[in-house]
Amino acid sequence: MRPASALVAPPTLLFAIASDDVEQVRQALESGEAGPNDPVGPQSALAFTLTNDKLAHKQEIVKALLAYGANPSALRNPTLNPAARTGGDEPTGPPPETMLEGMDPATRYFVARADAVHTRQTSQLIYRSFFRPLTRVRYDVIGQDWALEQLFRALSMHSQKLAVAPIVVLLCGPSGHGKSLLARKFGSLLDVPTHTVNMTTLRSAHDIWESYSMSPYEEPSSCTLAQFLLENEGKRCVVVLDEIEKVENQKALWSLLIPWELGRCSLEAGKRHVDVRNVVWLGTSNIGHELVFEHHQNRTEPDKQMTREEYLELTATLRPRVSDCLGASLLSRVTAVLPFIPFALDEKKAIAAEAVYALAGEASRTMSPQDVESLVMKALPSYYPGEGARSLHRAISNLLVDGS
């Protein structure tokens, strides 16, 4: 329960939103100086943002508010979202910008996602754990609700010490569906260091410890994985094994057997073991992408959200395929294998709408939600499941160049 003195939002949040500064909004919410559900004047912070036509970064601010816990139910509360008025004094109902049908496809998707019962239930799995900040990843990664649920379940078990072995999660499936994005956001959301290994460069079992972090999204590092693990011994950190199935020699994976089972590893012969129990190991892989597509095509309504039962069925089918590829000995030490699945229709529309804002730049400021929706609908026929989000980004780029 927030104290009575906190019921009126501190100027910092109002100033941050009115200044159109996404980073300031995040800082105000992160610091605890303001809550995402505090009123801003006569409106909720969410309603104030949605109805402010002067914001160039409206969608990003809405996502930041939702990520930190803004409750979309405030949009249905006439006290926090006063009715719009025409030229007269008669109210006409909620402002159209605050209703789902009045939003662009991306904003509509994120507001509806935050309002979903399943979203709140899944968040409770890690609500009281160190991993709680990961719930914000829903406003970076579109789709993959069931993968996130299963990931949060695994993290919850680890937090409650119901699992002894370290956390090892393999994100599998077709390209362009959010695997690398989730892996990249994991460490930054938890504010812990990350080391990314490009597994295609490994040739021998010892190579993995000598590998430098090679993510294009991280600062260049002169630190090997061995040095990274020594510097962060006993601490929470993240190791991303990118394209794990593309290692040239399977023997290069053998060095992971003991760390993944016992939480310690020997970086050199004759040297002491290093404690890696608190390392989160994330592997990305395209293993089973054809199985994922086959499962998707056999669904009765492939454009609709997959059910939990369907997802668990796919997961059970995929794990043996991964075992055949990486070896049963290694896979027996993996906490969870999470298939990333093709996007549903509303997810594709949200991806395309985000691409409009990212690629159109200043021109997007003059676009109404209806303009954005029109462009999105033109892009959808160019969606190619094998390329996922990349095909929609390319389609939007072509439409913008052609002046559509």
N, C-alpha and C positions, 0 to 999 in steps of 0.2 A: 504494500500500500504506500503510495507516494504521499509525503507530508503535505499539509494544506498549503504551505508556502510554495510548493512546486507545481500547484495546479495551473498557474499562469506561466507559460513558456518563457524562459529567460530570453533576453534580447538576442543572444547569440544565435539561436536557431532561426528566429524570425529574420535576423540580419543575414544569416548565411543563405537562407532560401531566397530572400528578396535580392541578394547580391548575385544570384545565379551561380553560386560557387559550390560545386558538388563536394569538393574536398573539405570545405568548411562545414558543410552539413554533416559529413561523416565524422569530423573531429568533434563537433558539438555533441553528437549522439554517442560517440565512443567514450568521451570524457565523463558522461553521465550528468553533464550540466543541464541537459534537456532530455526529455523522453519523446519517442516518436509519436506518442498519442497525446501529448500535451496540446492544449488549444493554442492557436495562433490568432489572437483577436477573437472574433465570433466563430471561427471555423477550426476544424482539426487541421494539423499540419499537412495532412494528405489532401484534404479538400482545398486548402489555401494554395497548394502547389498546382493542383489540377486546373484550378480556375484562373491562374495567373498567366495571362496571354503574353506577358513580357519576358517570360523565361525561355532562353534559348536551349537550356539544358534540362528542361522539364522532365523528360523521361528518365534521365539519369538520377535526378533528385528523387523522383517517385520511387525508383528502384532502391535507392539508399534508405529512404524512410521505411519501405517494406522489409528490407534486409535487416534492419534493426528493430523490427517488431511492430510497425504501424498496422493497426487493425482496420481492414477495409470496411468493417461493419459501421464505422463512424460515418461513412458516406451515405448510409441509410438512416442516420440519426438526424432529424431536422434541426436539432439544437446545435450540432457540430457541423452540419452542412445545410445552412439556411436555404430556403427555397429561392429559386431565381424569380425575378420580377420582370414584367413587361413594362411598357411605357406608363401603365397605370400602377395602382398599388396592389393589385391582386397577384398573389404568388402563383407561379405556374409549375411548381414541383421542383425537384433537385436540379441544380445547374446541369445541362446536358453533358458537360465535360466530365462530370463525376459519375455518370452512368456508363455501364459497360458498352452499350451500343454507341455511345458518343466518343469512345476512345479509339486511338489507332490500334492495330492488331497486337503490337508488342506491349503497350501499356495495359491493354485489356487482358492479355495473357498473364502478366505478372500480378495484376490486382486480383484476378480470379484465382491464381495459384495460391496467393497469400491467404485468400478467403476460404480455401478448401479445407474440409475437415481432415482429410488425409495428411495435408501439410502440417497441421498443428499436431496431429497424433505422432507423426514421424519425428518432429522436432523434440517431442518429449523424451525420446529415447536417449538423447545426449544433453538434455537441458541443464542438468546439474553436473556435467563433466567438463573436463579440460577441453573437450572437442566441440563445445557448444557453438563457437564462432563459425563452424562449418555449415551451420544451417543457412548462413548468408549465401552459400554457393548457388542456391536456387535462383538467385538474381544475376548470376553470371552464366550458368549452364542452363540451356533450354532443354526441356524434356528430361528423360532418364529418371523419372520419379521413383520407379521401383528399384533401380540400381542404388539410388541415394538411400532408400529405406533399408536395403540390405547392408549397405555400408555403415549406416548409423547403428544398426543392430550389432554388427561386429565390433564397432567402437564402444558401444554400451557394455557389451560383455567384457571387453578388455578393461574398461574403466572400473567395473564392479569386481575385477579380479576373478571373473568366472572362467577366464582362459589364461593358461600359463605361458604359452608360446608368444613370441612377438606378433605384431599385426603385419600380415602379408596379404595384399589384395591385388588381384590381377583384373585389369579393366580390358575386356575383350570385345571385338566386334568390328564393324566396318569403319572405314575412315570418315572423318568429317562429322562425327556424332558426339563429340565432347570429351573423349577419353583424355587427350593431352591437356585440354583446358582444365578439367577437374584436377588432374595431377599437378598442374602448374599452380592452381589456386590453393591447393591444400596447405602448403607451408606458409604462404603469405597470409591467409585468413587466420591461421593459428599463431602467426608471428614467431615462427621457428625457422631455423636455417634449412635450406634444401640443397641437395646435390643431385644433379641429373646425369646419368650415365647413358651415353649413346651405345647401346649394346651391339650395334652393327660393327663397331670398331674392335671388338674383343677377339683375340686369337687363341689365348691359352687361359688356364684356370686362374693364374695369378694376375692377369691383365686387369681384372675388375678392380682390384685394390689400387692399381696405378693409374686408373682413369681419371681424367679431369672433368669437372662439371661442364657440360656442353650445351646447355639450354640457351637458345637465342634470346630468351626473356630474362636471363639473369646476368649480373655483372660478370665479365670475364674473370676466371679464377685460376690461380696457379696452385691450387690446393687439390691434391689427389683424394680419392675416396678414403684411403687409409688415413690420411692426415685429417680429413673431415670427421671421421668416426672417432679419432683420438681426441680432437678438440672438443667434440660434443659427447664424450663418453658419459653415460648415465643420464644424459639429458634427452628431452623430446626433440626429435629432428625428423626430417623426411628424406628418403632416398628414392628417386624415381629411376626405374630401369626401363628406358624407352625402347620400344620395338624389341622386346625380350626374346621373341621367337626367331629373330633374324641374326642371332649370334652365329658366327661361322662354324664354331666347334662347340658341341654340346658340353664338352668338358669344362668350358669356361663357366658353366653354371654350377659346377660341383662345389665351388667355394662357398656357395650360399646354403648348403645343406645344414651345417652346424649352426650358423647364425640364425637361420629361420626356425630351427627346432629348439635350441637352448638359449638363444639370446646372447651368445658370445662368439667371438671369432678370433682366429690366430692370423694376424696380418703377415707374419714372417715366421719361418721355422725357428724354433727355439726361443721365441719371444712370448711374453705373457699374453693371456687372452684379454680381449677388449670387450667391455660390457656394452652390448647393443640391444638390450631388452626394450629400451624406450624408442628405438628407431621404428618409424612407420615405413614399410617397404611397399612401394606402388609400382607395379609393372603395367605397361601398356602393350597391347598386342592386337594384331588383326586375325588371330586364330579364330576359326569358326565363323568368319563373316558370311560364308555361303550358307551355313546352317541357320544363322540368324535371319537371312533373307528368305530362306525356304520356309521357316516357321512363320514369318510375317505374311508371306503370300498365301499360306494355307489358312489364315484367319478369315472368318466370315466377313468381318468389317475392318479391313486393314487400315483405314483412315481414322479409326477411332482409337482412343486410349486403350492400351493392352491392360487386361485385368491382372491382378496379383497372381492368380492361379496360373494364368498363361505364362507369366514371367518366370515363376518358379519352375514350371515345366520346362521352359527353354533353358534355364540355368542347369537343371539336372541333366539335360541332354548335352549341354556344352562342356561340362566338366570332364567327361571321359575324352572328348576330342582334344582338350588342352593337355590332358594327361598323356595321350598318345604322342603329342608333339614335343612336350618338354620333359616327359619321363614321370612315371608314377612316384618315384622316390622324391623328386622335387615337389610335385604337386601335393603330395600327402602333407606337406608342411605349409601349404597355402591356406590362409584363413577363409578367403572367399574369392570365387571367380564370378565376376559381374559382367553379364552381357550388356552391351550398349545397343539399343534397338532403333529401328527406323522411326522417324518423327511422325506424329499424328498431324492432322490438318492444321489445328490451331497452333501447333508448335512450328510448323513450316511457315505459317503466316507471320508469327512473331519473329522468326529468324530473318525473314525477308524485310520486315519493317525495321528491324534493328540495322540491317544493311543499308536501308534508305538513309537513316540518320547518320550512319558512319561515313557513307560515300558521298552523299549530296552536300554535306558541309553547310555553308551559309544558306544555300538554296532551300534546305529542309525547313528553315525558320518560317518560310512563307507558305508551307504546305499545311493544309487542313488534315485532320484525321482521315477524311474521306479521300483526299488526294493520295495520301500514303496507302490507304486500302486499295485504291484503284491500281496503283503501281505494283503492289504486292500480288494482286490477282493476275496481272499480266505476267509476273515472274514465275508463278507456281507451275505452269506447264513445263518449264525448263528444269524442274527439280529432278535430279538423278540420284536414286538411293545409294549407288556405289560411291558417290562423292559427297553425299550429305549436304551439310550447310554450305560447303564451298560452291556447289552448283547454284545455290540461290544467290550467293554473293556475286557470282559471275553474271547471273541473269539480271540482277538489279543494276550492276555496273553497265551492262550493255544497254539497258533501257534508259539510263541516265545519259549515256553518251549519245544515244539516238534522239534524245529530247522527248521521250514518251511521257 
